[in-house]
Each structure stands twice: as structure tokens, then as C-alpha cells.
């Protein structure tokens, strides 16, 4: 969410000196650790805004924060994936993680401070000279400080992309039906779609913003059923399973990539397979709901809330 050169009926502290109504010694800016390309770090499939926080030096605004009258918001937007979310931010650093599948491509990150309640007669010693003799009534959700932030690009290394999805084969079946079915062999987990529905799948499979939705509808149920069926067979180790099903190696490597730990045989046997399938497929059961919201509603709930601010 970029404020740009929008004009406010009261002074606003802006990181851009040309747009700020405060003296140069009053500073507001969002900060996080970046790599050599000036982008957040990408690790285990997540974009990490490491040590995310803002820096604020204006005494009057700091006082309002201490009183709970101001709050920070950090906005992350990616037009390519139709992603837009708001996160809390303060002067205390923390690590914010977002799946790289959510914001793969050109990303804009920005930050602002907004009023949590009406504020009567606000003034600051940091105002430029034109405003030093005035005080201002601030409405709830008014923005008092702005950092239009960063623009950067997140590009996934294809070798680090979600390899787990490659274990599936979606097959068109000609019989008239409104039921999808699945089975598996040593090479693939196969999902069978009636011809009319396969055409729908074929239309959306190339759209990255629909990955979570397709995973949630087709892949997660099929993977959960397959893993449950395998766990009920008389295998004694993960190696035994890999010897029978070559694609299971991708399950093990995908689990380590996401969690940072090796999948053990006991953990595989005891873990809820529906939950395991979600871990392996980008938590798509939940993330698809956000994607539906962004695609169908354009994030209207967040947009409405922020328009009030």
C-alpha cells in the first residue's frame, strides 16, 4: 500500500523528506535484514523479513505509541500472485515469514503508523515551521507516519521449488462422472478427472496463483489417502517404502525442506496423514482460502479496513 504524494489535512512524518511535514531530525523508517541483492532472505521455502521493525525518533509520536494511541502496520503486496496482507510491526525486531509461493515475483513492502482512537489537539515539536503554532484533531485510523518502503523481486530457484507436486499425475478419464478418483503405483500418485472437469483443471494449472487451490482440492486429499494406505502396509522402514515407491523420496526431501528435520519412520507412522499432506503442499488447505479471498474478493476485507485508516 503506497501513500505516494497523497495530501493529508494534518502533518505526516514521511521517510521521503520531500513529502514529510516534519523536520529532518524526525525519522520514521521500516527496517529488516537483506541479502546482497537488497532483498529479504529466502530459506526453506519462506521469504524471511529478518529483524523486522521500524525506527522512530519523534518524541510526540513515540509518546502516542506508549499510550496505545498509535499502532504500526506492515503491508506486503505481490501483484503477480494477487497477494496483499497486513502485519503488526513495532520498534521491537522479529522475524516475519511468508511462503515464497505467496509472494514470488515483484514485491512491494511498506509501513505506516495509524491512530487506534481519536486524538484531540495533537501537536509535535517535530513539525516544520508552517505547523508549529497549530494543533490537529486526529480521527481513528488516520495515518501519521509513512514509509513507502521497498520494492524487490523474489525469484525461486527452480531446483528449490515445490518438488512434491511432481509426484502427481492428473489423468483425463472419458467416462461420464462427477467424481474424481485416485490410485498410486511405484512412479506416481494418479488423480483421475472426468473429461469435462479435466478441461477446467487444464485451464488453471498454468496459473501460479491457483496452485494452492488446486492442491487443496485435488492433491492434498489424494496424498493424504495414499500416505494413510501405505502406512497400513507391512513396511519396516522408510527405505522399504522408497524401494517400492520412488516418489516417496520426494516426500522425505520435501519434509526436510519445509521443517528442517528428517522424516523418521516412527514419525511417518504416527503423524496424522492429512496434516502431513498439508505440510508437504504449502499448507494449501488454509492458504487456498486466502487465495480465494484475493482472487474473488480482491482482499476486500483488508482493503475496506485500510481505506478507513
Secondary structure, 3 states (H helix, E strand, C coil): CCCCCCCCCCCCEECCHHHCCECCCCCEEEECCCCCCCCCEEECCEEEEEEEEEEECCHHHHHHHHCCCEEEEEEEEECCCCEEEEEEECCCCEEEEEECCCCCEEEEEEEEEEECCCEEEECCCCECHHHCCCCEEECCCCEEEEEEEEEEEECCCHHHCCHHHHHEEEEEECCCCCCCEEEECCCCEEEEEEHHHHHHHHHHCCCHHHHHHHHHHHHHHHHHHHHHHHHCCCCCCHHHHHHHCCCHHHHHHHHHHHHCCCCCHHHHHHCCHHHHHHHHCCCHHHHHHHHHHHHHHCCHHHHHHHHHC
